[in-house]
Structures are given as C-alpha cells and as structure tokens.
C-alpha cells in the first residue's frame, strides 16, 4: 500500500475555565470555556459576559504564553 501525506484533525479536549483565543472565522476572539457536554461547548465573552453554546468545533493549533487576554480588537 502506497503511503500518502494525510492531515489528521481531532477535537480539542476543552476544560471548564480555560481561556482560549480563536484566530479566525465567525467565532474569532477571546473566550472562556463556561460549560461542556459530550457534544456542546459553552463559551463566555470575557468583556460582555454573554454566553454562547455551540457544537464542539475547535482543533488545537498551538499554545502560546505571550498573548494578552482578553486582547484589544
């Protein structure tokens, strides 16, 4: 069998209280993980404190210690 280059994705294992930054897309910005279920993640805006529940969607790209959180738009 010929081997091919394959990109593999897997859902990120969120933790409640975790501070995250989504780099692009309609959910771009700073968030805090407010709640989790098997299929959903609830994210809270650190500025407005509004919460939104979405199907789990994020995939890990990198972890950095040098970002201001929450950042300024």
C-alpha positions as CSV (number, residue, x, y, z in Angstrom):
1,X,0.0,0.0,0.0
2,X,1.4,3.4,-1.0
3,X,1.7,5.9,1.9
4,X,0.3,9.3,1.4
5,X,0.6,12.5,3.4
6,X,-2.6,12.9,5.4
7,X,-3.7,15.8,7.6
8,X,-5.4,14.4,10.8
9,X,-7.7,16.5,12.9
10,X,-9.3,15.7,16.3
11,X,-11.5,17.7,18.6
12,X,-9.7,19.7,21.3
13,X,-10.3,18.5,24.9
14,X,-11.6,21.7,26.4
15,X,-11.6,22.3,30.2
16,X,-14.1,24.5,32.0
17,X,-12.4,27.8,33.0
18,X,-9.9,27.6,30.1
19,X,-9.1,30.9,28.4
20,X,-8.9,30.5,24.6
21,X,-8.3,32.7,21.6
22,X,-10.0,31.7,18.2
23,X,-7.8,33.2,15.5
24,X,-10.3,33.4,12.6
25,X,-13.9,32.8,11.5
26,X,-17.2,33.9,12.9
27,X,-16.2,33.0,16.4
28,X,-12.9,34.8,16.3
29,X,-11.8,36.5,19.5
30,X,-11.1,35.7,23.2
31,X,-13.4,33.4,25.1
32,X,-13.6,31.4,28.4
33,X,-14.9,27.9,28.4
34,X,-18.0,28.2,30.6
35,X,-19.5,24.7,30.3
36,X,-19.1,21.4,28.4
37,X,-21.3,18.5,27.4
38,X,-20.5,15.5,25.3
39,X,-21.4,17.4,22.1
40,X,-21.5,21.1,23.1
41,X,-19.2,23.8,24.4
42,X,-20.5,26.9,26.0
43,X,-18.2,29.9,25.6
44,X,-18.3,33.2,27.6
45,X,-17.1,36.5,26.2
46,X,-14.7,38.0,28.9
47,X,-15.8,41.5,28.1
48,X,-19.6,41.3,27.8
49,X,-20.0,38.0,29.7
50,X,-22.5,36.8,27.1
51,X,-22.5,33.1,26.7
52,X,-23.0,31.1,23.5
53,X,-23.4,27.3,23.1
54,X,-22.1,25.6,20.0
55,X,-21.4,22.1,18.8
56,X,-17.8,21.3,19.6
57,X,-15.7,22.7,16.8
58,X,-12.2,23.7,17.7
59,X,-9.0,21.9,16.8
60,X,-5.7,22.6,18.5
61,X,-3.1,24.6,16.5
62,X,-0.7,26.0,19.1
63,X,-0.3,27.1,22.7
64,X,1.3,30.4,23.5
65,X,2.3,32.2,26.6
66,X,2.9,35.7,25.0
67,X,-0.7,36.8,24.2
68,X,-2.6,39.4,26.1
69,X,-6.0,38.0,27.2
70,X,-8.6,39.4,26.6
71,X,-7.0,41.2,23.7
72,X,-8.0,44.5,22.3
73,X,-9.8,44.5,18.9
